[in-house]
Amino acid sequence: MIAWPHLSNRSDFDPFLGDPGVRLDFLSLDETPVGPIDCVFLPGTRQTVGDLEAFRRSPLYGWFERYRKEKGRVVGICGGYQMMAGDILDPANVESSRSWVNGLGILPFSVRFEKEKLARRVHGQVREGTLPFFSGSPSRLEGYEIRHGRTLPHGGGGILDLYAHDSGGFLGTEGQSSEDGRSWGGSRSWPFRKRSLPETFSGRHGAFEGIVFPLL
């Protein structure tokens, strides 16, 4: 997992740390991995644009680009997911002085920062056929969102149907996945208090012996 300079929600990964079958490494931007890597997390951050630009200037970025070209798996949540966009728009300079920034271009969507901050509890349902390894996993995923960024898909549907926690009202679809399923993510931060959720990932990815990843 990439430890951004402004890393947020690190505790989302805590349930994996006590799992003897999982090794989860936190890498700073001046480090590069040694040995085979099963998956790279792009976790949450309090400064999406600033950490993205620091990432591009770092030694880790060159390794990451090679890893992607070799069809490595990448999962982004919250700010890390926003980095996976084609571009990041901030016309009101909500987060930075940059009104437009090139994203990593991993998934087909854009991000636009709005002055109004979303802060609400939500629950979601993985859409059938979007993430095959979720088949048979817990149907209701609970979490929260605290963010200024709004995702603008470039066509296609999301991977999650999102609902208001209290009313159950449908809020729309969320998250994106690459065509080959090796890269995906979403804007929500889902806590992992249910042991079955980490087990779904580590159990369904037999080749994953190094790093497993959280839900959106």
N, C-alpha and C positions, 0 to 999 in steps of 0.2 A: 504494500500500500504506500502511495506517495504521501509523505508527511509535508503538506504545504506549509509555508511560513505562517499562514493564518488559518491553519487547520481547525475545523469545527466538528462537533458531534463525534468525537473519537470514541466515546463510550458505546456507540452503536455496534462496535466490533468486539466488545468485551466478552460476549458468550463464546466466541471462538478461541479466546486466549487460554481457556482451561481445557480445551479439547486435545487429548493426547495424539489424535490423528491429524491435527492441523498445525501447520507452521505459518504464522502470519508475521511478515517482516514490515517494519515501518522504515521507509527510506527517505532521507532528506535529499534535497535537490543536488547536493554535491557528492552523492553516492551513486554507484551503479551496481546492479545485482551481480552476484557471482553464482554460476550454476544455472540449471534449468528453472524456469518460472512458469507456473501453470496459469496464472491470471494476474492482471494488474488492476488494482482499484484506483479510481480517481475519486477521492472522498470529498466531503463538504469543505467549504472554505468561507471565511467572512469577507474575502476580497477576491472575487472571481477573476477580474481582469488583471489585477496586480500580481496574483499568484501565477496566472497563465503566462504573463510576460516574463516573470522570474524563471518559470519552467523552461521557456524557450531559450533563455540565456544560459541555462545550466548544463553541466556534463550529462545529466540524466536524460535530457531531451533527445540527444543523438541516439542513445541506446533505445529509448522508447520508440522512435521512428523505425529503427531496424527491427525491433520486436514486432511491431505492427505489420511490417512488410513480410515478415515470416509467419503471418497469420496467427499471432498471439491473441489471447483473449483479453478484452478490456471491458471493465464495468464502471460506470460513473453514477454517483448519487449527488443530489443537491448541486453545489457549485461545481463539482467535478463533472457532472452531467452537462451543465451549461457550457463548460469548456469543449465538450465533444461536438458542439454545434458548428455549422458552417460559418456563422458570423454572430457577433454580439453587438447589439444596438443599445446605445444609452444617450438618446438625444437631449435628455434633461440633465445629464451628468449626475445621475443619482449615485452611482458607485465610484466613478472616476471622471477625469477630465477628457477622456477619450469617448467621442460620440459613436465610433465604430471601430471594432477590432475583429480581425480574422480569428475564427475559432480553429479548433484542431481538424474540423471537417470529417469527423468519424461517422456521424449520423446525420440524416437529412432533416435538419430543422434549424431555425434561428432562435436567438434569445433577444428579448427586448425588456430593458429595465423600466419599470414604472415607479412614480413617486409613491403611490399607495402600496403599502406593504401587506402581503397576505400573511395572516397568522391564524391558523385554525386547525382543529383536529379533523381528520378524514379517515375513511376506510376505503379499501379498493378490492377489486376482483381481477385477477389476471385473465385476460381475454383468451379464449380457447384457441389453441394452435399457434400463439405468438411465441411462447417460450415452452417448448416441449418438455423440458425437465421439471416443469411445475405440475405436470399431470399427476393427480393424486395427492398433491400437497394441500395444506390448509387453504380453504377457499376464501376466507376473509382475512385481509391484512390491514392492521390498524397502524396509524402513524400520525404525523403532523407535518405542517408546512409553515415555514417562516421565511419569506423571501420577497424580494422586489422583482425578480425576473419572471417573465412570462414566455413560455415556449410557443413557437410558431412553426408547426410542422410543414414540410415541403411536400404535401400530398401523403397519402397512405394513412392508416389508422394507428392508434397508439397500442401499447401492450397492456394497459390497465384501464379498467372502468373505475372512475373515482366518484365517491359519494360523500355527502356531508355526514359527519359523525352523529349529530343529534337528530336531524330530520330525516336522514336517509335519502335526501334529494340528489339526483344525478348531477354531477358537476362537469362531466366531460371525460374525455380519454386523456391518458398521460403516458409518457415514456416512449422510447423508440428502440428498435432493434435493427441491426444490419441484416442484410438478406441471408447471410450465412449463419446468423445467430451467434457469432463470436464476439460481437460488441453490442452492448445494450446498456440502458440506464433510465433514470427518471429523476424528477425533481423532489420526490418525497424522501423523508428520513424515517425509516421504519425500525422501531426498536425490536430487538431480538430476545424477548423474554420467554418466548415459547421455544423449548428445546427442539421441537420438531422442525423448525424453520432452518436452522443451521444444518441439521441432519439431512434435510432434503437436498441441499447443495452438495455437501461432501459425499453423500451416498450416491447421488445421481451422476457425479463426475468422477468416475473411477480413476481417471488419469490425473486428477488434481491431488497431488501429494504435498504441495507447497503452500498455496494461497487459495483460500475460498472466499466467497464474497457475500455481502448482505443484500437484502431486498431493496432495490430502488432507493 
